[in-house]
């Protein structure tokens, strides 16, 4: 009987917390009347920018403001570069089913900072300081310098510390702690 009372009380507490949290989630702005972006394929956001990829219109980039979104530009043809997006405060990274990696700079008039061909299809990308780390599957973990657009287009460096013949399937970074987390196909997590 005591177990039933505890479980019931616990359930009521959880439902109350969920209800309170749901009340905090309020629609701030409905943009459907202001912008019509057809065939949206992917979205990604950084703390400062929103990226919307459309099959028809390409990439639409917005600056995120507390009260609204500010449209910066739309770059047609970007959908041909792939549908996988990730972003940080400085750049967005775009790739697809081929070996091309495109780095977007949201404040640039052209939108594209640089693009490069990699030895293998990229699976994930994460920036730490001024280097971009790329999960390359069977090719391992790669690193590109983001110092200039030209350094991005140079040959990628393979990080040997992950090990030989190790398939890297994901990579994320924590800029606050200056750490890189690398997931391998054998379910191993490396921290750099």
Buried (B, 14 or more C-beta within 10 A) or exposed (E): EEEEEEEEEEEEEEEEEEEEEEEEEEEEEEEEEEEEBEEEEBEBBBEBBBBBBBEEBBBBBBBEEEEEBEEBBBBEEBBEBBEBBBBBEBBBBBBBEEBBBBBBBBEBEEBBBBBBEBBBBBBBBBBBEEBBBBBBBEBBBBBBBBEEBEBBEEEBEBBEEBBEEBBBBBBBBEEEEEEBBBBBEEEEEBEB
